[in-house]
C-alpha cells in the first residue's frame, strides 16, 4: 500500500552501490519479491531450475533420480512431490546454493521463495525445464 511509483523511478537511476542505502532509507516502500513453486515428483533426471537472488547470484539446481546432494545443487526427483520440494528447499538453503539470500518455506509440495533483500531487483527471472505437472513462475514478483 505504501508503494510509490516515484520511488521506483528514483531507484532505477541509482548505481548498484547506492541502492541498498536507498532501500534502507525508504523502508516499507520496497517489499521483498516472492515466487511460489509447486514441485512434481515425476520430473525427469537432469531437469533444471535457475533462480536469481536480489544481489544477482544465479544458481542452477538439477533434479536427480538418485537423491539429494545439496553441496552439488542436486535435488531428488525420483520420489514423490514432497520429496522433490524438500530436496529443492535443502539445496536452495545450502551454502553452495543461495545460502540465505532466498528464504524458503515448504507446505507439502509447494515452496514459497522470498528474496531476503527487498526492492525491485528481487523481481528476477526464474527459468526451468521441469515436467509440465510442476508449476514454476517465470519470475519473482512484488519486490
HUGIRA-V797566 format. One record per residue. N is the residue number from 1. PHI is phi in whole degrees, -180 to 180 (none if undefined). OMEGA is omega in radians with two decimals (999 if undefined). Layout:
n = {N:N}
phi = {PHI:PHI}
omega = {OMEGA:OMEGA}
This chain:
n = {1:2:3:4:5:6:7:8:9:10:11:12:13:14:15:16:17:18:19:20:21:22:23:24:25:26:27:28:29:30:31:32:33:34:35:36:37:38:39:40:41:42:43:44:45:46:47:48:49:50:51:52:53:54:55:56:57:58:59:60:61:62:63:64:65:66:67:68:69:70:71:72:73:74:75:76:77:78:79:80:81:82:83:84:85:86:87:88:89:90:91:92:93:94:95:96:97:98:99:100:101:102:103:104:105:106:107:108:109:110:111:112:113:114:115:116:117:118:119:120:121:122:123:124:125:126:127:128:129:130:131:132:133:134:135:136:137:138:139:140:141:142:143}
phi = {none:-88:-61:-127:-58:-62:-65:-61:-64:-62:-59:-66:-88:-82:-76:-61:-69:-90:-65:-62:-62:-63:-65:-60:-70:-115:-53:96:-83:-119:-74:-85:-75:-133:-150:-117:-119:-108:-81:-133:-72:-97:-61:-77:-56:77:-72:-127:-139:-114:-123:-120:-85:-55:-82:95:-67:-110:-131:-103:-108:-117:-78:-133:-72:-102:114:-98:-128:-61:-66:-107:58:-116:-121:-69:-122:-86:-101:-105:-59:-66:-64:-65:-65:-64:-65:-65:-59:-58:-67:-63:-80:-69:-59:-88:-96:-88:48:93:-74:-127:-90:-126:-119:-123:-130:60:-96:-103:-108:-110:-101:-129:-63:-64:-94:-76:117:-66:-66:-76:-80:-90:-72:-127:-118:-156:-119:-64:-51:-63:-77:-84:-117:-133:-72:-82:-166:-70:-139:94:-87}
omega = {-3.11:-3.06:-3.08:-3.13:3.12:3.11:3.09:3.14:3.12:-3.12:-3.08:3.14:-3.06:3.00:-3.10:3.13:-3.10:-3.00:-3.11:3.13:-3.14:3.13:3.13:-3.13:-3.13:-3.08:-3.13:3.13:-3.11:3.11:3.10:3.10:3.13:3.04:3.12:-3.13:3.04:-3.08:3.10:-3.08:-3.11:3.03:3.12:3.04:3.09:3.01:-3.02:2.97:3.11:-3.07:-3.13:3.12:-3.09:-3.10:3.08:3.11:-3.14:3.13:3.07:3.11:-3.04:3.08:3.13:3.12:-3.02:3.02:-3.09:2.99:-3.01:-3.11:3.11:-3.11:3.12:-3.10:-3.06:3.00:-3.10:-3.12:3.13:-3.09:-3.11:3.11:3.11:3.14:3.13:3.13:3.13:3.09:3.13:-3.13:-3.13:-3.10:-3.08:3.14:3.11:3.06:3.14:2.92:3.09:3.12:3.05:3.13:-3.05:2.97:-3.09:2.99:-3.06:-3.11:-3.09:3.07:3.00:-3.14:3.13:3.07:3.11:-3.09:-3.13:3.02:-3.09:3.09:3.10:3.11:-3.04:-3.09:2.98:3.10:-3.07:2.97:3.14:3.04:-3.06:3.10:3.08:3.09:-3.14:3.11:3.14:-3.12:2.92:3.11:3.01:-3.10:999}
